[in-house]
Amino acid sequence: MRLGIRLTLGLGCDRGTPPETLAQAVDQALARLGCLPSQVSGAASIDLKADEQGLLRLAEQRGWPLQFYSAAALAAVAVPNPSETVRRYTGTPSVSEAAALLLGQGELGDLLLEKFKHQGADGRNATVSVARDRREE
């Protein structure tokens, strides 16, 4: 259990992923760490998803600030699981891992959960990464 720390989330998803599928992915990711949604200080993704209604609604429902980063900013972050497929579609080899680290101003060792993948009953895919939030330390 890591109940005393603040967390940042990096989120990725298919276009049109509903907030329910994203919420399932987030809740499962946090449960793997023994953490609670109340520990999350914010979430982030790539600016290509700034109009993604599922992400926007999830952040609103949970009361989390949502930050979006450019592909160039995300590509500058060292991550353990870069993907050429992700680079081909977004211009960066990582969205969720890089976004979680960038938002929390952390380093590679601050990544608590790497690239957790979830497919909802609707067939939509979501990816969640969790990092320690270093902004208030």
Secondary structure, 3 states (H helix, E strand, C coil): CCCCCCEEEEEEECCCCCHHHHHHHHHHHHHHHCCCHHHEEEEEEEHHHCCCHHHHHHHHHHCCCEEEECHHHHHCCCCCCCCHHHHHHHCCCCCHHHHHHHHHCCCHHHEEEEEEEEECCCCCEEEEEEEECCCCC
